[in-house]
Every structure is written in structure tokens, then in C-alpha cells.
């Protein structure tokens, strides 16, 4: 069971002005464990979590006893889970990207972020992280370069090369604690919840990008730097570049690949290379071989 911080430890964490937010459903695998461990190792921030009992207990077991006080549980509305026909039992494990259950679960990103900002009024920033993100450095080290007074959020940049519009990836988001951001998160939750309730399944990323475009939020949302928050399709480029590229990055997001095993290999490869363990190259060779096979298979069909 996830426990709330004891009073003395909570006072220490209250001096921090940032917190992580994680959505956890079911018993997750080794890739998620790597992600959570990297959060613990690169910061001392509070970790706000929401999900089902299996997910919350999984998170609690991943942390050493000395770090378990950092977990802070947030309750999701049962009536909304039921309205989306989400089974909140412990009988689920990893949900793959694109599955109906996965899409519906992403709705609650917005609810969790809203809950964290409203329940922890002392926070300046809440950092949402998908659990396929490897954190390589302190999460807020880049924020000194931004004039954040009028921003609602900083979001990972996934803009296609050569296009004139911005496209964001909602796997890494920094939301600032303002009245406007809280209203925006409530609106995003209502938008995705109403869509998914009518069985018009829409994940969180297109919901956010449509909201960004339709509400003209150009000046309220800014992109995180691509060299510091590395998107998943740059995996091979990242691995063949000089080692300094990895050391300079704040986070690597293992999106653009589907499946627990593939995500684990990519996160583990970067983790190993970052500590100078040469066995990372074997994992990269496996990933390259699988990529080559999938491309040849598509061409032969």
C-alpha cells in the first residue's frame, strides 16, 4: 500500500517547489522500473501517483525503504473510471500503446495534474512523466533559461522536420501552478473524457495538440529543448553520437517503439552507455536487427 509521508519527512519535501506526477495502472514491467528508478536517482522531489491498487503497490515496491516516503497517492474518481468502462481491479499488467484501455487511461493525466496543483498549493511546477522516460539529470535544470512568468506549460517537442506548426508529445510535461493552468487542465480533462465516453477514442496527445491549436495557446505553451529532452525516434542517432550527447541530455523518451521488451532494451542501452558499460552495444544491435527485419517484412508484403 502507498503510504503518505510522515510529518517530519513531509516538511522536508514541502521545501521543494516541484513534484513529479505519474499515472500507474497494473503491474508494470522492467522498462517502467528503470524509468521510476531514474526519477528517484536524479532528484529528491515528491512523486505524486494515481492509478489502481496494483499500480500503486507496484510503485511502492520499486523504491528502497529510505525513499518510500516520497510517494504521495492521489485518488481518481471512481464514477469517471466506471463511465469509461475501466476495470479498476488488480487483474491487469502492461497496456500497449493504441489499445482501447491504454487510450482511456491517458484521460486521467489531466485529472492527476489538476489534482496535484490544487492539493499542493505550495508547488510552482508539476512534472508529468510517462513511465518509458529515462531521466538522466535533474528535471528542472533547464528551467533557468526560460521566462516562465506567462507560460502555462513546457511540453516535449515532437514537431516533424520541415513543418511550420508545433506538435507536442505529452509524455513529458512541466505545468506551472497558476489559475490559468488549472483551468486549462480541467478543460483538457473534460474534452478527452467526453470524447472517450462516447467511444470516439482519442489519446491525450491529439487532444492536447487540438486544444493548443484551437485555443490559440501559442504564447502560453512552449516546447522543451529537443537536445535536452530527446524524442524516441532519435534513439539510433543518439547511440552512435559521441558520449557527450547523452551526458548533456536531461531525459530520453522511449516512444516510437511499441512493447515492453523493446522499450526496456532502449532504456537499458542508454542507461548502460551513460555509465560506461559497453554491453549497451549488444542491445543496440538487437534493436537495429529488429528494425531492419520489420522494414524488410513490410516491403515484402
Buried (B, 14 or more C-beta within 10 A) or exposed (E): EBEEBEEEEBEEBEEBEBBBBBBBBBBBBBBBBBBBBBBBEBBEBBBBBBBBBBBBBBBBEBBEEEBBBBBBBBEBEEEBBEEBEBEBEBEBBBBEBEEBBBBBBBBBBBBBBBBBBEEBEEBBBBBBBBBBBBBBBBBBEBBEEEEBEEBBBBBBBBBEEEEEEBBBBBBBBBBBBBEEBBEBBBBBBEBBBEBBBEEEBBBBBEBBBBBBEEEEBEEBBBBBBBEBBBBBEBBEEBBEEEEEBBEEBBBBBBBBBEEBEBBBBBBBBBBBBBEEEEEBEEBBEBBEEBBEEEEEEEEEE
